[in-house]
Amino acid sequence: MTTHPYERYVAVGDSQTEGIGDGDERHGYRGWADRLAEILAVASPDFAYANLAVRGRLAEQVRDEQLAPALALKPDLATVVAGMGDLVRPGYDAARTARAVEEMFAELTSAGARVVTVTFPDIGRIAPLARRAQPRVMELNARIRAAADRHGVVVLDLFPQRITADPRLWSRDRTHASPVGHARIAAGVADLLGLAGHEDWARPLPPLAPVSALGGAAQEVRWLVGAAGPWARRRVRRMRPGGGGAHRAKRPGLDAVTLPAPERA
């Protein structure tokens, strides 16, 4: 068992950090931040965790709604992941989005927390029909890396990792990670934090059966019609006044982490 110095972990962000794609509305969502907290809790009996992330929030909303509560919890470890919702928004402003993220970096590091962030994957390899958004992803990632460097923030850089192109890491909408994807992100952050046993977080999965060109094209069309379109319409509704306001943080206070039961072989 690898020990670590962290006792108070607070996660801020949007739907990825809330855990969408890893669970459901009936039973709740787990997600990479929960999975990371479980890894950390194994090595520390006094470890506590809060998750303030809320789906549908833009970077400035994450800052305005979650930063002050996060600081009030006095974390010694914090994760900040925001901006994907901004990328698909009409009138997207990369500098404005990155500025909101950097302000969270600055405040949390100044308060003494070790801060970790995650860049966004190469969307062109995940969803070829969404390749037009790739320049936005690359620019925002570059701005996040630069801001992280200025504030001593640790970065899990997903963009160059080939494993992120594997469809098994993504849910049906290809925007949110699948349970496998959330587990890999959690392991990647754990590795960055120096916890042994997670060094192979980016290892390839067993090969998939080959898909013909026609079959691949059909998959893209099904994604566009069945997942991307409805997802975009939901995003637009959340951008309207009052849109997406019903959701609240799932773990607003620091609480002990309940470890999951061991999975059966």
Secondary structure, DSSP 8 states (H G I E B T S, - for coil): ----S--EEEEEESHHHHTTTSEETTTEE-HHHHHHHHHHHHT-TT-EEEE---TT--HHHHHHHHHHHHHHT--SEEEEE--HHHHTSTT--HHHHHHHHHHHHHHHHHTT-EEEEE----HHHH-GGGGGGHHHHHHHHHHHHHHHHHHT-EEE--TT-GGGG-GGGB-TTSSSB-HHHHHHHHHHHHHHTT-TT-TTTT----------HHHHHHHHHHHIIIIIHHHHHHHHHHHSTTTTTT---SEEEEEE---------
